[in-house]
């Protein structure tokens, strides 16, 4: 990966619909070699997909909740069951297995407290947890989907 690839990635992270000709001009290439680089970045799995980013607040999803979970036990079956269970909720937009005091961290988007309560009851039903705690985001200071490229 060279400086041209990094610049292409930076442009695409800002707007994936930027025309290839415009990207090519910004990186000092003609359209064909620029398009080949983009295709290579896709083939190598660096660009996994191109999506539309939606404004959750505008769509009424005004509450962001971070749910921390302690596993009921640490056997393979529980871990697999929990992963499938947590992934099945549309409200869960991110889910991580963590080190430290809590085993999992879920980022949940909902419209209000009643909606979160409904989600919470469904989350805890049918699975044994050691502990579940929730923190409500009061303000979003920074949000980006852009991956840092400065280390490349």
N, CA, C and O atoms as a GROMACS GRO file, in nm:
protein
  608
    1UNK      N    1   0.085  -0.118   0.000
    1UNK     CA    2   0.000   0.000   0.000
    1UNK      C    3   0.089   0.123   0.000
    1UNK      O    4   0.182   0.135   0.081
    2UNK      N    5   0.060   0.213  -0.092
    2UNK     CA    6   0.140   0.335  -0.103
    2UNK      C    7   0.053   0.458  -0.075
    2UNK      O    8  -0.064   0.446  -0.039
    3UNK      N    9   0.112   0.575  -0.093
    3UNK     CA   10   0.042   0.701  -0.063
    3UNK      C   11  -0.082   0.717  -0.151
    3UNK      O   12  -0.182   0.773  -0.106
    4UNK      N   13  -0.077   0.670  -0.274
    4UNK     CA   14  -0.193   0.682  -0.364
    4UNK      C   15  -0.309   0.598  -0.310
    4UNK      O   16  -0.423   0.644  -0.304
    5UNK      N   17  -0.279   0.475  -0.270
    5UNK     CA   18  -0.384   0.389  -0.213
    5UNK      C   19  -0.444   0.452  -0.088
    5UNK      O   20  -0.565   0.451  -0.070
    6UNK      N   21  -0.359   0.507  -0.002
    6UNK     CA   22  -0.409   0.572   0.121
    6UNK      C   23  -0.500   0.689   0.087
    6UNK      O   24  -0.603   0.708   0.152
    7UNK      N   25  -0.463   0.767  -0.014
    7UNK     CA   26  -0.546   0.881  -0.054
    7UNK      C   27  -0.678   0.833  -0.113
    7UNK      O   28  -0.783   0.891  -0.084
    8UNK      N   29  -0.673   0.730  -0.193
    8UNK     CA   30  -0.797   0.672  -0.249
    8UNK      C   31  -0.889   0.627  -0.135
    8UNK      O   32  -1.009   0.655  -0.137
    9UNK      N   33  -0.833   0.557  -0.038
    9UNK     CA   34  -0.913   0.511   0.075
    9UNK      C   35  -0.971   0.627   0.153
    9UNK      O   36  -1.087   0.622   0.195
   10UNK      N   37  -0.893   0.730   0.173
   10UNK     CA   38  -0.941   0.848   0.246
   10UNK      C   39  -1.059   0.913   0.173
   10UNK      O   40  -1.158   0.949   0.235
   11UNK      N   41  -1.047   0.926   0.043
   11UNK     CA   42  -1.155   0.986  -0.037
   11UNK      C   43  -1.280   0.899  -0.029
   11UNK      O   44  -1.390   0.951  -0.009
   12UNK      N   45  -1.265   0.768  -0.046
   12UNK     CA   46  -1.380   0.678  -0.044
   12UNK      C   47  -1.445   0.671   0.094
   12UNK      O   48  -1.566   0.653   0.104
   13UNK      N   49  -1.366   0.686   0.201
   13UNK     CA   50  -1.425   0.688   0.336
   13UNK      C   51  -1.512   0.811   0.357
   13UNK      O   52  -1.607   0.807   0.435
   14UNK      N   53  -1.479   0.920   0.290
   14UNK     CA   54  -1.559   1.042   0.303
   14UNK      C   55  -1.684   1.036   0.217
   14UNK      O   56  -1.790   1.083   0.258
   15UNK      N   57  -1.672   0.977   0.097
   15UNK     CA   58  -1.787   0.965   0.007
   15UNK      C   59  -1.759   0.853  -0.093
   15UNK      O   60  -1.684   0.871  -0.189
   16UNK      N   61  -1.820   0.738  -0.069
   16UNK     CA   62  -1.794   0.622  -0.155
   16UNK      C   63  -1.853   0.638  -0.295
   16UNK      O   64  -1.825   0.557  -0.383
   17UNK      N   65  -1.935   0.741  -0.316
   17UNK     CA   66  -1.993   0.765  -0.448
   17UNK      C   67  -1.910   0.863  -0.532
   17UNK      O   68  -1.952   0.903  -0.641
   18UNK      N   69  -1.794   0.903  -0.481
   18UNK     CA   70  -1.707   0.992  -0.558
   18UNK      C   71  -1.672   0.924  -0.690
   18UNK      O   72  -1.626   0.810  -0.690
   19UNK      N   73  -1.695   0.992  -0.803
   19UNK     CA   74  -1.664   0.931  -0.933
   19UNK      C   75  -1.516   0.897  -0.945
   19UNK      O   76  -1.429   0.970  -0.897
   20UNK      N   77  -1.488   0.785  -1.010
   20UNK     CA   78  -1.350   0.739  -1.028
   20UNK      C   79  -1.266   0.848  -1.095
   20UNK      O   80  -1.150   0.868  -1.059
   21UNK      N   81  -1.323   0.917  -1.192
   21UNK     CA   82  -1.248   1.022  -1.261
   21UNK      C   83  -1.204   1.131  -1.164
   21UNK      O   84  -1.092   1.182  -1.174
   22UNK      N   85  -1.289   1.165  -1.071
   22UNK     CA   86  -1.255   1.267  -0.972
   22UNK      C   87  -1.147   1.217  -0.875
   22UNK      O   88  -1.054   1.291  -0.841
   23UNK      N   89  -1.160   1.092  -0.832
   23UNK     CA   90  -1.057   1.032  -0.746
   23UNK      C   91  -0.924   1.029  -0.820
   23UNK      O   92  -0.820   1.067  -0.765
   24UNK      N   93  -0.928   0.984  -0.944
   24UNK     CA   94  -0.806   0.974  -1.025
   24UNK      C   95  -0.737   1.109  -1.037
   24UNK      O   96  -0.614   1.118  -1.025
   25UNK      N   97  -0.814   1.213  -1.059
   25UNK     CA   98  -0.757   1.347  -1.070
   25UNK      C   99  -0.690   1.389  -0.939
   25UNK      O  100  -0.582   1.449  -0.940
   26UNK      N  101  -0.753   1.358  -0.826
   26UNK     CA  102  -0.698   1.396  -0.696
   26UNK      C  103  -0.570   1.321  -0.662
   26UNK      O  104  -0.485   1.374  -0.590
   27UNK      N  105  -0.556   1.200  -0.712
   27UNK     CA  106  -0.436   1.121  -0.680
   27UNK      C  107  -0.332   1.122  -0.792
   27UNK      O  108  -0.226   1.062  -0.778
   28UNK      N  109  -0.361   1.191  -0.902
   28UNK     CA  110  -0.264   1.204  -1.011
   28UNK      C  111  -0.256   1.084  -1.103
   28UNK      O  112  -0.149   1.054  -1.156
   29UNK      N  113  -0.367   1.015  -1.121
   29UNK     CA  114  -0.372   0.901  -1.213
   29UNK      C  115  -0.481   0.925  -1.317
   29UNK      O  116  -0.561   1.017  -1.303
   30UNK      N  117  -0.482   0.842  -1.420
   30UNK     CA  118  -0.596   0.841  -1.510
   30UNK      C  119  -0.700   0.744  -1.452
   30UNK      O  120  -0.671   0.672  -1.357
   31UNK      N  121  -0.818   0.745  -1.508
   31UNK     CA  122  -0.929   0.667  -1.452
   31UNK      C  123  -0.903   0.517  -1.447
   31UNK      O  124  -0.935   0.453  -1.346
   32UNK      N  125  -0.847   0.460  -1.553
   32UNK     CA  126  -0.830   0.314  -1.558
   32UNK      C  127  -0.737   0.262  -1.449
   32UNK      O  128  -0.776   0.171  -1.377
   33UNK      N  129  -0.616   0.316  -1.433
   33UNK     CA  130  -0.532   0.265  -1.324
   33UNK      C  131  -0.590   0.293  -1.185
   33UNK      O  132  -0.570   0.215  -1.092
   34UNK      N  133  -0.661   0.403  -1.171
   34UNK     CA  134  -0.726   0.433  -1.044
   34UNK      C  135  -0.833   0.328  -1.015
   34UNK      O  136  -0.840   0.277  -0.903
   35UNK      N  137  -0.916   0.297  -1.113
   35UNK     CA  138  -1.020   0.196  -1.097
   35UNK      C  139  -0.959   0.060  -1.063
   35UNK      O  140  -1.014  -0.013  -0.981
   36UNK      N  141  -0.846   0.026  -1.126
   36UNK     CA  142  -0.779  -0.101  -1.097
   36UNK      C  143  -0.732  -0.106  -0.952
   36UNK      O  144  -0.741  -0.210  -0.887
   37UNK      N  145  -0.683   0.007  -0.902
   37UNK     CA  146  -0.640   0.012  -0.762
   37UNK      C  147  -0.759  -0.009  -0.668
   37UNK      O  148  -0.749  -0.082  -0.569
   38UNK      N  149  -0.870   0.054  -0.699
   38UNK     CA  150  -0.990   0.037  -0.617
   38UNK      C  151  -1.035  -0.109  -0.619
   38UNK      O  152  -1.068  -0.165  -0.515
   39UNK      N  153  -1.035  -0.170  -0.738
   39UNK     CA  154  -1.073  -0.311  -0.748
   39UNK      C  155  -0.978  -0.400  -0.668
   39UNK      O  156  -1.022  -0.497  -0.605
   40UNK      N  157  -0.848  -0.368  -0.670
   40UNK     CA  158  -0.750  -0.446  -0.594
   40UNK      C  159  -0.774  -0.429  -0.443
   40UNK      O  160  -0.763  -0.526  -0.368
   41UNK      N  161  -0.806  -0.307  -0.400
   41UNK     CA  162  -0.836  -0.283  -0.258
   41UNK      C  163  -0.960  -0.363  -0.216
   41UNK      O  164  -0.967  -0.412  -0.104
   42UNK      N  165  -1.056  -0.374  -0.305
   42UNK     CA  166  -1.175  -0.455  -0.277
   42UNK      C  167  -1.141  -0.604  -0.275
   42UNK      O  168  -1.183  -0.676  -0.185
   43UNK      N  169  -1.064  -0.649  -0.374
   43UNK     CA  170  -1.027  -0.790  -0.382
   43UNK      C  171  -0.944  -0.834  -0.262
   43UNK      O  172  -0.954  -0.949  -0.218
   44UNK      N  173  -0.863  -0.744  -0.208
   44UNK     CA  174  -0.780  -0.776  -0.091
   44UNK      C  175  -0.856  -0.762   0.041
   44UNK      O  176  -0.798  -0.784   0.148
   45UNK      N  177  -0.983  -0.726   0.034
   45UNK     CA  178  -1.064  -0.716   0.154
   45UNK      C  179  -1.042  -0.589   0.235
   45UNK      O  180  -1.093  -0.578   0.346
   46UNK      N  181  -0.968  -0.493   0.182
   46UNK     CA  182  -0.947  -0.367   0.252
   46UNK      C  183  -1.075  -0.284   0.244
   46UNK      O  184  -1.115  -0.222   0.343
   47UNK      N  185  -1.138  -0.282   0.129
   47UNK     CA  186  -1.272  -0.224   0.114
   47UNK      C  187  -1.368  -0.342   0.117
   47UNK      O  188  -1.370  -0.424   0.024
   48UNK      N  189  -1.448  -0.352   0.223
   48UNK     CA  190  -1.535  -0.468   0.235
   48UNK      C  191  -1.673  -0.443   0.174
   48UNK      O  192  -1.736  -0.537   0.125
   49UNK      N  193  -1.718  -0.318   0.176
   49UNK     CA  194  -1.847  -0.285   0.116
   49UNK      C  195  -1.864  -0.135   0.115
   49UNK      O  196  -1.791  -0.062   0.183
   50UNK      N  197  -1.960  -0.088   0.039
   50UNK     CA  198  -1.994   0.054   0.033
   50UNK      C  199  -2.139   0.067   0.075
   50UNK      O  200  -2.227   0.000   0.022
   51UNK      N  201  -2.163   0.156   0.172
   51UNK     CA  202  -2.296   0.165   0.231
   51UNK      C  203  -2.340   0.311   0.242
   51UNK      O  204  -2.259   0.403   0.230
   52UNK      N  205  -2.469   0.329   0.266
   52UNK     CA  206  -2.523   0.461   0.299
   52UNK      C  207  -2.526   0.471   0.452
   52UNK      O  208  -2.573   0.380   0.519
   53UNK      N  209  -2.476   0.581   0.505
   53UNK     CA  210  -2.479   0.604   0.649
   53UNK      C  211  -2.604   0.685   0.683
   53UNK      O  212  -2.627   0.792   0.627
   54UNK      N  213  -2.683   0.632   0.773
   54UNK     CA  214  -2.808   0.697   0.810
   54UNK      C  215  -2.791   0.775   0.940
   54UNK      O  216  -2.708   0.739   1.024
   55UNK      N  217  -2.869   0.880   0.956
   55UNK     CA  218  -2.868   0.961   1.078
   55UNK      C  219  -2.969   0.903   1.175
   55UNK      O  220  -3.090   0.922   1.160
   56UNK      N  221  -2.919   0.832   1.276
   56UNK     CA  222  -3.006   0.765   1.373
   56UNK      C  223  -3.100   0.864   1.440
   56UNK      O  224  -3.219   0.835   1.456
   57UNK      N  225  -3.050   0.980   1.480
   57UNK     CA  226  -3.132   1.080   1.549
   57UNK      C  227  -3.250   1.123   1.461
   57UNK      O  228  -3.362   1.135   1.509
   58UNK      N  229  -3.223   1.146   1.335
   58UNK     CA  230  -3.327   1.189   1.241
   58UNK      C  231  -3.435   1.082   1.225
   58UNK      O  232  -3.551   1.113   1.197
   59UNK      N  233  -3.395   0.957   1.241
   59UNK     CA  234  -3.488   0.845   1.228
   59UNK      C  235  -3.557   0.811   1.360
   59UNK      O  236  -3.627   0.711   1.370
   60UNK      N  237  -3.536   0.896   1.461
   60UNK     CA  238  -3.604   0.876   1.589
   60UNK      C  239  -3.528   0.791   1.688
   60UNK      O  240  -3.577   0.768   1.799
   61UNK      N  241  -3.410   0.742   1.652
   61UNK     CA  242  -3.330   0.662   1.744
   61UNK      C  243  -3.244   0.757   1.827
   61UNK      O  244  -3.125   0.775   1.800
   62UNK      N  245  -3.306   0.816   1.928
   62UNK     CA  246  -3.243   0.925   2.003
   62UNK      C  247  -3.171   0.879   2.128
   62UNK      O  248  -3.108   0.960   2.196
   63UNK      N  249  -3.178   0.749   2.161
   63UNK     CA  250  -3.113   0.700   2.281
   63UNK      C  251  -3.008   0.596   2.245
   63UNK      O  252  -3.037   0.496   2.180
   64UNK      N  253  -2.885   0.622   2.288
   64UNK     CA  254  -2.776   0.527   2.271
   64UNK      C  255  -2.743   0.469   2.408
   64UNK      O  256  -2.721   0.543   2.504
   65UNK      N  257  -2.742   0.337   2.416
   65UNK     CA  258  -2.717   0.268   2.542
   65UNK      C  259  -2.601   0.171   2.523
   65UNK      O  260  -2.597   0.096   2.426
   66UNK      N  261  -2.509   0.174   2.618
   66UNK     CA  262  -2.400   0.077   2.619
   66UNK      C  263  -2.431  -0.025   2.728
   66UNK      O  264  -2.439   0.008   2.846
   67UNK      N  265  -2.448  -0.150   2.685
   67UNK     CA  266  -2.486  -0.258   2.776
   67UNK      C  267  -2.364  -0.346   2.796
   67UNK      O  268  -2.306  -0.398   2.701
   68UNK      N  269  -2.325  -0.363   2.924
   68UNK     CA  270  -2.213  -0.448   2.959
   68UNK      C  271  -2.267  -0.577   3.020
   68UNK      O  272  -2.356  -0.575   3.105
   69UNK      N  273  -2.211  -0.689   2.975
   69UNK     CA  274  -2.261  -0.820   3.014
   69UNK      C  275  -2.147  -0.904   3.072
   69UNK      O  276  -2.038  -0.910   3.016
   70UNK      N  277  -2.175  -0.967   3.187
   70UNK     CA  278  -2.086  -1.069   3.241
   70UNK      C  279  -2.148  -1.204   3.208
   70UNK      O  280  -2.266  -1.228   3.233
   71UNK      N  281  -2.067  -1.291   3.152
   71UNK     CA  282  -2.114  -1.422   3.109
   71UNK      C  283  -2.167  -1.504   3.227
   71UNK      O  284  -2.114  -1.496   3.339
   72UNK      N  285  -2.271  -1.581   3.200
   72UNK     CA  286  -2.324  -1.673   3.300
   72UNK      C  287  -2.223  -1.782   3.331
   72UNK      O  288  -2.209  -1.824   3.446
   73UNK      N  289  -2.153  -1.827   3.230
   73UNK     CA  290  -2.037  -1.916   3.244
   73UNK      C  291  -1.955  -1.899   3.117
   73UNK      O  292  -1.997  -1.830   3.024
   74UNK      N  293  -1.840  -1.961   3.113
   74UNK     CA  294  -1.749  -1.936   3.001
   74UNK      C  295  -1.727  -2.060   2.914
   74UNK      O  296  -1.620  -2.077   2.856
   75UNK      N  297  -1.828  -2.145   2.907
   75UNK     CA  298  -1.811  -2.261   2.818
   75UNK      C  299  -1.849  -2.223   2.675
   75UNK      O  300  -1.914  -2.121   2.650
   76UNK      N  301  -1.807  -2.306   2.584
   76UNK     CA  302  -1.825  -2.280   2.441
   76UNK      C  303  -1.972  -2.264   2.403
   76UNK      O  304  -2.006  -2.179   2.321
   77UNK      N  305  -2.059  -2.346   2.462
   77UNK     CA  306  -2.201  -2.342   2.428
   77UNK      C  307  -2.262  -2.207   2.469
   77UNK      O  308  -2.337  -2.148   2.391
   78UNK      N  309  -2.233  -2.159   2.591
   78UNK     CA  310  -2.288  -2.032   2.637
   78UNK      C  311  -2.240  -1.918   2.547
   78UNK      O  312  -2.318  -1.833   2.506
   79UNK      N  313  -2.110  -1.918   2.517
   79UNK     CA  314  -2.054  -1.811   2.435
   79UNK      C  315  -2.119  -1.808   2.297
   79UNK      O  316  -2.151  -1.701   2.245
   80UNK      N  317  -2.139  -1.925   2.238
   80UNK     CA  318  -2.202  -1.933   2.107
   80UNK      C  319  -2.348  -1.890   2.113
   80UNK      O  320  -2.395  -1.815   2.027
   81UNK      N  321  -2.419  -1.936   2.215
   81UNK     CA  322  -2.560  -1.899   2.231
   81UNK      C  323  -2.575  -1.749   2.250
   81UNK      O  324  -2.661  -1.686   2.189
   82UNK      N  325  -2.490  -1.692   2.336
   82UNK     CA  326  -2.499  -1.547   2.359
   82UNK      C  327  -2.467  -1.469   2.232
   82UNK      O  328  -2.537  -1.373   2.200
   83UNK      N  329  -2.364  -1.508   2.160
   83UNK     CA  330  -2.327  -1.438   2.036
   83UNK      C  331  -2.443  -1.436   1.938
   83UNK      O  332  -2.473  -1.333   1.878
   84UNK      N  333  -2.508  -1.549   1.921
   84UNK     CA  334  -2.623  -1.557   1.830
   84UNK      C  335  -2.739  -1.474   1.883
   84UNK      O  336  -2.804  -1.403   1.806
   85UNK      N  337  -2.764  -1.482   2.012
   85UNK     CA  338  -2.875  -1.410   2.074
   85UNK      C  339  -2.855  -1.259   2.059
   85UNK      O  340  -2.945  -1.188   2.012
   86UNK      N  341  -2.739  -1.209   2.097
   86UNK     CA  342  -2.713  -1.064   2.090
   86UNK      C  343  -2.718  -1.015   1.946
   86UNK      O  344  -2.766  -0.905   1.919
   87UNK      N  345  -2.668  -1.095   1.855
   87UNK     CA  346  -2.665  -1.055   1.713
   87UNK      C  347  -2.803  -1.054   1.649
   87UNK      O  348  -2.821  -0.995   1.542
   88UNK      N  349  -2.899  -1.118   1.713
   88UNK     CA  350  -3.033  -1.128   1.654
   88UNK      C  351  -3.116  -1.002   1.672
   88UNK      O  352  -3.222  -0.990   1.610
   89UNK      N  353  -3.072  -0.908   1.754
   89UNK     CA  354  -3.149  -0.786   1.780
   89UNK      C  355  -3.109  -0.674   1.686
   89UNK      O  356  -2.991  -0.639   1.677
   90UNK      N  357  -3.205  -0.617   1.616
   90UNK     CA  358  -3.177  -0.502   1.529
   90UNK      C  359  -3.125  -0.384   1.609
   90UNK      O  360  -3.045  -0.304   1.559
   91UNK      N  361  -3.168  -0.372   1.734
   91UNK     CA  362  -3.126  -0.259   1.818
   91UNK      C  363  -2.977  -0.263   1.850
   91UNK      O  364  -2.918  -0.159   1.878
   92UNK      N  365  -2.916  -0.381   1.847
   92UNK     CA  366  -2.773  -0.395   1.874
   92UNK      C  367  -2.698  -0.364   1.745
   92UNK      O  368  -2.702  -0.441   1.650
   93UNK      N  369  -2.629  -0.250   1.743
   93UNK     CA  370  -2.557  -0.210   1.623
   93UNK      C  371  -2.408  -0.245   1.630
   93UNK      O  372  -2.340  -0.248   1.528
   94UNK      N  373  -2.358  -0.273   1.751
   94UNK     CA  374  -2.221  -0.319   1.770
   94UNK      C  375  -2.218  -0.412   1.890
   94UNK      O  376  -2.290  -0.392   1.987
   95UNK      N  377  -2.133  -0.515   1.882
   95UNK     CA  378  -2.119  -0.610   1.992
   95UNK      C  379  -1.974  -0.656   1.995
   95UNK      O  380  -1.919  -0.699   1.894
   96UNK      N  381  -1.913  -0.647   2.113
   96UNK     CA  382  -1.772  -0.682   2.128
   96UNK      C  383  -1.753  -0.778   2.244
   96UNK      O  384  -1.819  -0.766   2.347
   97UNK      N  385  -1.662  -0.875   2.227
   97UNK     CA  386  -1.616  -0.956   2.340
   97UNK      C  387  -1.498  -0.880   2.398
   97UNK      O  388  -1.407  -0.841   2.326
   98UNK      N  389  -1.500  -0.860   2.530
   98UNK     CA  390  -1.406  -0.768   2.594
   98UNK      C  391  -1.314  -0.840   2.692
   98UNK      O  392  -1.342  -0.952   2.737
   99UNK      N  393  -1.203  -0.774   2.723
   99UNK     CA  394  -1.122  -0.815   2.838
   99UNK      C  395  -1.166  -0.727   2.955
   99UNK      O  396  -1.235  -0.626   2.935
  100UNK      N  397  -1.128  -0.765   3.075
  100UNK     CA  398  -1.162  -0.683   3.190
  100UNK      C  399  -1.280  -0.738   3.267
  100UNK      O  400  -1.312  -0.857   3.258
  101UNK      N  401  -1.344  -0.652   3.344
  101UNK     CA  402  -1.450  -0.693   3.436
  101UNK      C  403  -1.572  -0.749   3.365
  101UNK      O  404  -1.631  -0.847   3.411
  102UNK      N  405  -1.611  -0.689   3.253
  102UNK     CA  406  -1.727  -0.735   3.178
  102UNK      C  407  -1.680  -0.809   3.054
  102UNK      O  408  -1.576  -0.776   2.996
  103UNK      N  409  -1.756  -0.909   3.014
  103UNK     CA  410  -1.718  -0.996   2.902
  103UNK      C  411  -1.762  -0.943   2.766
  103UNK      O  412  -1.696  -0.969   2.666
  104UNK      N  413  -1.873  -0.870   2.763
  104UNK     CA  414  -1.928  -0.821   2.636
  104UNK      C  415  -1.973  -0.676   2.651
  104UNK      O  416  -2.015  -0.633   2.758
  105UNK      N  417  -1.963  -0.604   2.542
  105UNK     CA  418  -2.014  -0.466   2.536
  105UNK      C  419  -2.102  -0.456   2.412
  105UNK      O  420  -2.059  -0.488   2.301
  106UNK      N  421  -2.225  -0.412   2.432
  106UNK     CA  422  -2.320  -0.394   2.322
  106UNK      C  423  -2.352  -0.246   2.310
  106UNK      O  424  -2.374  -0.178   2.410
  107UNK      N  425  -2.355  -0.197   2.189
  107UNK     CA  426  -2.404  -0.062   2.162
  107UNK      C  427  -2.545  -0.079   2.106
  107UNK      O  428  -2.566  -0.148   2.007
  108UNK      N  429  -2.640  -0.015   2.173
  108UNK     CA  430  -2.781  -0.034   2.141
  108UNK      C  431  -2.842   0.102   2.106
  108UNK      O  432  -2.821   0.200   2.177
  109UNK      N  433  -2.917   0.108   1.997
  109UNK     CA  434  -2.988   0.229   1.956
  109UNK      C  435  -3.138   0.205   1.968
  109UNK      O  436  -3.192   0.109   1.912
  110UNK      N  437  -3.205   0.293   2.044
  110UNK     CA  438  -3.350   0.282   2.063
  110UNK      C  439  -3.413   0.421   2.061
  110UNK      O  440  -3.343   0.522   2.064
  111UNK      N  441  -3.545   0.424   2.056
  111UNK     CA  442  -3.615   0.552   2.049
  111UNK      C  443  -3.630   0.618   2.185
  111UNK      O  444  -3.623   0.741   2.196
  112UNK      N  445  -3.650   0.537   2.289
  112UNK     CA  446  -3.675   0.594   2.421
  112UNK      C  447  -3.660   0.486   2.528
  112UNK      O  448  -3.625   0.372   2.498
  113UNK      N  449  -3.686   0.524   2.653
  113UNK     CA  450  -3.668   0.431   2.765
  113UNK      C  451  -3.762   0.312   2.756
  113UNK      O  452  -3.723   0.200   2.788
  114UNK      N  453  -3.884   0.333   2.714
  114UNK     CA  454  -3.979   0.221   2.701
  114UNK      C  455  -3.929   0.120   2.598
  114UNK      O  456  -3.939  -0.001   2.619
  115UNK      N  457  -3.874   0.169   2.490
  115UNK     CA  458  -3.819   0.082   2.386
  115UNK      C  459  -3.698   0.006   2.441
  115UNK      O  460  -3.680  -0.112   2.413
  116UNK      N  461  -3.613   0.075   2.519
  116UNK     CA  462  -3.498   0.007   2.578
  116UNK      C  463  -3.544  -0.100   2.678
  116UNK      O  464  -3.489  -0.210   2.681
  117UNK      N  465  -3.644  -0.069   2.757
  117UNK     CA  466  -3.695  -0.166   2.854
  117UNK      C  467  -3.746  -0.291   2.782
  117UNK      O  468  -3.720  -0.403   2.827
  118UNK      N  469  -3.816  -0.272   2.673
  118UNK     CA  470  -3.864  -0.385   2.593
  118UNK      C  471  -3.746  -0.466   2.540
  118UNK      O  472  -3.747  -0.589   2.545
  119UNK      N  473  -3.644  -0.398   2.487
  119UNK     CA  474  -3.523  -0.465   2.439
  119UNK      C  475  -3.457  -0.543   2.553
  119UNK      O  476  -3.422  -0.660   2.537
  120UNK      N  477  -3.439  -0.477   2.668
  120UNK     CA  478  -3.370  -0.538   2.782
  120UNK      C  479  -3.437  -0.667   2.826
  120UNK      O  480  -3.370  -0.767   2.852
  121UNK      N  481  -3.568  -0.664   2.834
  121UNK     CA  482  -3.642  -0.784   2.876
  121UNK      C  483  -3.622  -0.898   2.778
  121UNK      O  484  -3.610  -1.014   2.818
  122UNK      N  485  -3.617  -0.867   2.650
  122UNK     CA  486  -3.592  -0.971   2.549
  122UNK      C  487  -3.447  -1.020   2.557
  122UNK      O  488  -3.422  -1.139   2.540
  123UNK      N  489  -3.354  -0.930   2.583
  123UNK     CA  490  -3.212  -0.967   2.591
  123UNK      C  491  -3.188  -1.066   2.704
  123UNK      O  492  -3.119  -1.166   2.686
  124UNK      N  493  -3.243  -1.038   2.820
  124UNK     CA  494  -3.212  -1.121   2.938
  124UNK      C  495  -3.298  -1.247   2.947
  124UNK      O  496  -3.274  -1.333   3.031
  125UNK      N  497  -3.398  -1.259   2.861
  125UNK     CA  498  -3.482  -1.379   2.867
  125UNK      C  499  -3.413  -1.497   2.802
  125UNK      O  500  -3.359  -1.486   2.692
  126UNK      N  501  -3.415  -1.609   2.870
  126UNK     CA  502  -3.366  -1.733   2.812
  126UNK      C  503  -3.217  -1.756   2.822
  126UNK      O  504  -3.169  -1.862   2.782
  127UNK      N  505  -3.141  -1.660   2.873
  127UNK     CA  506  -2.996  -1.678   2.885
  127UNK      C  507  -2.955  -1.640   3.026
  127UNK      O  508  -2.999  -1.538   3.079
  128UNK      N  509  -2.871  -1.722   3.088
  128UNK     CA  510  -2.823  -1.695   3.224
  128UNK      C  511  -2.704  -1.600   3.218
  128UNK      O  512  -2.601  -1.632   3.158
  129UNK      N  513  -2.719  -1.485   3.281
  129UNK     CA  514  -2.611  -1.387   3.290
  129UNK      C  515  -2.561  -1.382   3.434
  129UNK      O  516  -2.637  -1.408   3.527
  130UNK      N  517  -2.435  -1.349   3.451
  130UNK     CA  518  -2.382  -1.323   3.584
  130UNK      C  519  -2.418  -1.180   3.626
  130UNK      O  520  -2.450  -1.155   3.742
  131UNK      N  521  -2.413  -1.087   3.527
  131UNK     CA  522  -2.446  -0.947   3.555
  131UNK      C  523  -2.469  -0.875   3.423
  131UNK      O  524  -2.406  -0.905   3.322
  132UNK      N  525  -2.560  -0.779   3.426
  132UNK     CA  526  -2.584  -0.691   3.311
  132UNK      C  527  -2.599  -0.550   3.367
  132UNK      O  528  -2.673  -0.528   3.463
  133UNK      N  529  -2.530  -0.456   3.306
  133UNK     CA  530  -2.544  -0.316   3.346
  133UNK      C  531  -2.550  -0.229   3.221
  133UNK      O  532  -2.492  -0.263   3.118
  134UNK      N  533  -2.621  -0.118   3.231
  134UNK     CA  534  -2.640  -0.031   3.116
  134UNK      C  535  -2.598   0.111   3.150
  134UNK      O  536  -2.620   0.159   3.261
  135UNK      N  537  -2.538   0.177   3.052
  135UNK     CA  538  -2.501   0.318   3.064
  135UNK      C  539  -2.563   0.392   2.946
  135UNK      O  540  -2.557   0.346   2.832
  136UNK      N  541  -2.623   0.507   2.976
  136UNK     CA  542  -2.693   0.584   2.873
  136UNK      C  543  -2.607   0.701   2.829
  136UNK      O  544  -2.563   0.782   2.911
  137UNK      N  545  -2.583   0.710   2.698
  137UNK     CA  546  -2.502   0.820   2.645
  137UNK      C  547  -2.582   0.949   2.656
  137UNK      O  548  -2.697   0.956   2.614
  138UNK      N  549  -2.519   1.051   2.712
  138UNK     CA  550  -2.585   1.180   2.726
  138UNK      C  551  -2.554   1.272   2.608
  138UNK      O  552  -2.636   1.355   2.570
  139UNK      N  553  -2.435   1.256   2.550
  139UNK     CA  554  -2.395   1.340   2.437
  139UNK      C  555  -2.293   1.264   2.355
  139UNK      O  556  -2.203   1.201   2.410
  140UNK      N  557  -2.306   1.272   2.224
  140UNK     CA  558  -2.207   1.212   2.135
  140UNK      C  559  -2.104   1.319   2.102
  140UNK      O  560  -2.135   1.419   2.037
  141UNK      N  561  -1.982   1.298   2.145
  141UNK     CA  562  -1.875   1.396   2.125
  141UNK      C  563  -1.812   1.376   1.987
  141UNK      O  564  -1.785   1.474   1.916
  142UNK      N  565  -1.787   1.252   1.951
  142UNK     CA  566  -1.726   1.223   1.820
  142UNK      C  567  -1.789   1.096   1.765
  142UNK      O  568  -1.814   1.000   1.838
  143UNK      N  569  -1.815   1.098   1.635
  143UNK     CA  570  -1.862   0.979   1.566
  143UNK      C  571  -1.802   0.981   1.427
  143UNK      O  572  -1.811   1.080   1.355
  144UNK      N  573  -1.740   0.872   1.391
  144UNK     CA  574  -1.690   0.857   1.256
  144UNK      C  575  -1.691   0.710   1.218
  144UNK      O  576  -1.678   0.622   1.303
  145UNK      N  577  -1.706   0.686   1.092
  145UNK     CA  578  -1.690   0.550   1.042
  145UNK      C  579  -1.555   0.534   0.973
  145UNK      O  580  -1.518   0.425   0.932
  146UNK      N  581  -1.481   0.645   0.962
  146UNK     CA  582  -1.351   0.643   0.895
  146UNK      C  583  -1.248   0.571   0.981
  146UNK      O  584  -1.235   0.597   1.101
  147UNK      N  585  -1.174   0.481   0.919
  147UNK     CA  586  -1.066   0.409   0.984
  147UNK      C  587  -0.940   0.494   0.971
  147UNK      O  588  -0.912   0.547   0.863
  148UNK      N  589  -0.862   0.509   1.079
  148UNK     CA  590  -0.738   0.587   1.068
  148UNK      C  591  -0.641   0.522   0.969
  148UNK      O  592  -0.624   0.400   0.968
  149UNK      N  593  -0.578   0.603   0.889
  149UNK     CA  594  -0.483   0.554   0.788
  149UNK      C  595  -0.341   0.604   0.812
  149UNK      O  596  -0.249   0.567   0.738
  150UNK      N  597  -0.321   0.686   0.914
  150UNK     CA  598  -0.191   0.750   0.936
  150UNK      C  599  -0.081   0.651   0.969
  150UNK      O  600   0.037   0.682   0.951
  151UNK      N  601  -0.114   0.534   1.017
  151UNK     CA  602  -0.012   0.433   1.053
  151UNK      C  603   0.042   0.359   0.931
  151UNK      O  604   0.142   0.288   0.942
  152UNK      N  605  -0.021   0.375   0.817
  152UNK     CA  606   0.021   0.302   0.697
  152UNK      C  607   0.139   0.367   0.629
  152UNK      O  608   0.186   0.318   0.527
   0.00000   0.00000   0.00000
